Amino acid sequence: MSLSPLPADAALITVYGASEPFAAWLCAAHAERGQQVVVITPSEDLARRLATDIRFFRAGPPTEEPIAPPQALHLPALDVGPYVELSPDRATLAARMSGLYRLSHPDLCPDIVVLSVESLTRRALAPAELEKLTTTLSAGGEIDRDGTAELLVRAGYARTQVVEDPGTFAVRGGVIDLFPSLYRYPIRIELFGDEVESIRTFDPDSQRTLRALDVVHVHPVRETIATTGADLRGRLLEAADRAAHPSKETRRITSAADSGEEFVGIEVLTPAFHAGMASVSDYLDPEAAWFAFDPDRIREHAADLHELAED
């Protein structure tokens, strides 16, 4: 089955009674035309299901490329709201950061992006700032082991004994293991002094080497990293004054934020770390075709989110 050409002047087409599988097929078929497809849903659960169904319809031969674009990218919303002093699930935050990194690099980005209205409306790091916070390590280059460990901590990676999950790293002698969530498998960097002797992906279960790499892109897995032009301390003090926040607690928070320390609920302060925040739409192709699944529920949820922000 193929998709008939749409009218050239069609700005909006409504499909009634579309089931989830049919909607997934429709999105997959439209992407075959070479145009980026952005799929908006009213909930995270539906976004995950649609992304899975779209991948089914677009299933191709398996690839061993370590950062090959998925058949459809699900850009997750965080599991806590932007106004709640709780920290989101680390894996979800890492997946969102790697998704944004993919969207800012056409060669890494799939042509179908699926996200909920909550994911779409949540502000994000500007693409240029995300790029500045990304480090590329090359085989044959020189790095400082301890300095690299500090860089990873600042970027949000958790230091562990064994690297099994995205967003973690370990250092043992002249070996640095790390797992940027952009990659299918964790990375092992072997050093000879300060020189990067080799970069390889490895199986976290068997520890078996899978593939040699020339470079590894180390993107941040959190947003609470001060970027150029951000007056972090000044913004935090200003916000504390407006909220009549206790001085002792304000000093603790500003001291921890200045030192790069993570603490529960730091994500609520994300805008203070940056001179400006961007919209997720800034990462998307301006010529993309947009598919809204259940637009009435999307509008209702968007209105609820706007009301929450106003409160």
N, C-alpha and C positions, 0 to 999 in steps of 0.2 A: 504494500500500500504506500502511495506517495501523496504528498501534499500539493494540491493545485495552487497555482500562483494566486496571490492575494491581489485585489484591485490596487493599482498604483496610488490612488487617492484615498485609500482607506486609512483614516487616522485612528479609528476605534472600531473593533469588531467584538461583539458579545457572543459567546457560545453558551447556550443554556443546556443544563442537564449533563454537563461533562463530568464523568467519573474521574477519580484520581488516575487510574491507569491511562485513560484516554487523554487526560491533560498532560501526563508525562510524555506520551507518544507525540502529541501535538508539538510540545516544546522541543523534543528531540528532532522531529522532522523539520521544524523551522530552522534549527541550528545548522542543518545540512546546507543551507543557502549561503553560509559564510558570514552571517550576521550574529553578533553576540546577543544572547537571549538572557534576560533577567526575569526571574520568576519570583513573585512576591506572594506570601501566604499569610493568613491571619495568626498562625501559631507555629511554634518551633517543631512540635511533633509532626505537623503536616509538611513542613519544609524538609525534615529528615526523610519522611516517607517518599515525597516527590523526587528528591535527589536520588534515592535508591532506585526508584522506578525508572527514572530517566537513564541512569547508568545501565539498567537492564536492556533498555531499547537501543542503547548506543554501544553495547558490549563489543569490543574488538579483541584482537589477539593480545595476549599478555605481554607486558614489557618489563624489562629489568632496569630501565632507566630510573635512577634514584630519585629524581624530582620531576618525573613526567607528569604533565597536567592530568587530573582526573577527568573522566567523561563528563562529570558535572560537579561543580564546587558548591558545597553547602557552607555558607558563611554563618556560623552560629551566633546567636545572641548569647550574652552572658546570663548565668543562672541567678544573678541578683541584680536588682535595679540600680541605676546610677546614683540614687539618693539614699541608699541603704548602707550603713556602716558595717558591711560584711564583705568578705573577699570572695570572688567567684572561684569556681572550680579551676584549678591550674591547667588541666588538660583542655578545658573549653577555651580559656583565655589564650593558651598557646595556639590552638587551632584557629582562633579568630585572627591572631597576629600573622600566622603563616598564610591564611587566606587573603588578608590585605596585602601581604608581600607579593603573593601570586598575581593579584589584580593589578598591581603596579608594574608588572613585568609581562608584556604581551607574550613572550616566548614560554612563560610558565603558566599562563592563565588559560583555563578551559573556555570554550565559547558558550557555556551555560552556567549561570550563577543562580543559586536558589537561596533565598533568605526570607525570614519572617519580617513582618512590619516592625517588630521590636528591634531586630538586628539592623534594619535599614535606617531607623530613626535615631539609633544611638550614635553619638558623635565619635569620631575616630581621630587618630594621629593623621596629620597631613601627609600625603604621599612623599613629599620631599623630605620631611622630617624622619619618616620611617626609613628612607634610604640612607640618611646621614647616620642613623643608629645601627645600621647593618655593617658588619665587618666581613671582609673576604680574606680567607687564609689560603695560601697557595703552596703546593708542593715545591720544595726548593727555596722557599722564602725563609725569613728569619722572624721568630717571635720570642717573646719573653714568657716562660711558662707561668710564673706567678702573676705576671701582668695580665696574661690571657685568662687565668682563673678569676681575677678581679673583674675583668671585663664581662665575663659570663655571669657572675653574680649580679653585677649592675644591670645586665640585660634581662634579669629575671630568672636565670637558670638556677635550679636547686642542686647543691653539691650533695652527692650520694656516694655510697660505697661501690655500687654497681649500677651501670646505666641500662635501664630497661624501658623507661617511659619518656615521651617527648618532654622537653623542657628541663632535662637533668644533665649533669656532667660529673665526671670523676677524674682525678689526677693521681697517677701512680708512677713515681719516678719520671722517666722521660716519655710517658704515654698520657695523652689527654683523650678521654672518651666523652663525646657530647651527642646530644640528640636534638637538633633543631627540628621543630615539627613540620618543616617544609619537606623533610626527607622521609622515605619509606622505612629506612633502617638507620640505626645510630652510626656515628662516625668515629673512627679511631685515628688519632693523629700521633705519629711516632716522631720523636725528636732525637736529633744527634747534636747535643749541645743546645744551641739556640736555633739550629736549622731544622726546618720541617722535612724530615726524611721521606715520609710517606703519609698519604691520606687515603683511608679505605673505609668502605661500609662493612658492617659485620652483623651477623645474626646474634641477637642478644641472648638467645637460649643456648646455642652451641658455641658461641664466641668465634665461629668460623668466619674468616674473611670472605666477603662476597665480591667486591669490586674496587679497583683502584680509581681514585679521583684526582683530577688536577687541582681543583679548588673546592672549598666548602663555603657556602654563604651562611653566616651566623646572624640571623635576624633576631631582634628582641622578642621575648615572649611575655612582656608586660608593657603597659603604657606609661607607668609612673616613673619616667626617666626625664629629667629636666633637659629641654632642648634649647637651642640658640634663641636668645631674646626673651626667655622666660625669667621673670623676677619671682622665683619660687617663694622665697621668704616674704617678700612684700605682698604677694597675692594671698598667702596663707594668713598673714596678720590682718590684712584688710577683710578677708572673709570672716575671721574670728571676731573682729570688732562688730561687723554687721550682725552676727549671730549672738553677740554677748557671750562668747565662749569663755570658760574659765581660763585665766592667765596661765596657771600652772600647767594645765593640760595643753594649752596652745604652745607653750615653750617645749614640752615633750614632743609634740607632733612636728614642730618646725625643726627641732634638732635631729629627729629621726629622719625626716625627709631630706634635710641638707646632707646627711651622711650616706644617703642611698639605702637606708635600712627599710625593709619591708615590715609592715605590721597589719593586723587584721583591719580591714575597712579602708586601707589607703586609697583604694580605687575611687572612692567618692571624691577624692581631691584631684583626680586626673587633670581637669582643666588648668589647675594652678601650675602644673609642670610644663606647660606649653604656651607660647606666645599666642597661639590660636589653634582651635580644633577644626577639623574638616568634616564634611558629610561623607557617608559611604558612597553616595552617588558621584563624588569626585574621583573615585577609583574606577568607575564604570564608563564604558564606551558611550559617548553622547549620542551615537547613532544606533544604540542597542534597541531591540524590540522588547517591550515590557509585557509580561503576562501576569495578570492578577487573578489568583484563584480565590473565588468567593469575595468579590470586591466589597460587598456590603459589610461583611465581618471585618475586613481589613480597615474600612473607614471607621467602624465602631471602636476597634482596638486602637487605632491611631488617635481618635478623639479622647479615649481614656488615658493614653500616654501623655497627650498634650495637657489634659486636666491635671494629671499628677505633677507634671513639670511646673504648671502654674501655681499649684499649692505649695 
